Amino acid sequence: MAGGNWMQIVKQTFAEGRKKDKEYSYKQAMVDAKKVYKSAPAAPAAVHKGESPEEHKMHSKKHHRKSKKRSAKKGGKGKKTRKSRK
């Protein structure tokens, strides 16, 4: 059952729990599925064709730095919040 996305794991955990106990709740399935989901190995990052994993890490870091610089030029904070009316 390890691996997969969150919803698949929860559905499968719920189905297995219901087979054993008719009172098994979806909430409990989510709690039990969390243990499985957290223990599953993370999916490897996509690597561009002809690029080693080390080169990919450097490429990702460089891209992240550039996007931070762009947001700083725009004003930095991102979305503006609207003041509530009284």
Sequence and secondary structure as in RCSB ss.txt:
>XXXX:A:sequence
MAGGNWMQIVKQTFAEGRKKDKEYSYKQAMVDAKKVYKSAPAAPAAVHKGESPEEHKMHSKKHHRKSKKRSAKKG
GKGKKTRKSRK
>XXXX:A:secstr
  SS HHHHHHHHHHHHHHH TT  HHHHHHHHHHHHHHS        TT  HHHHHHHHHHHHHHHHHHHHHHT
SS S       
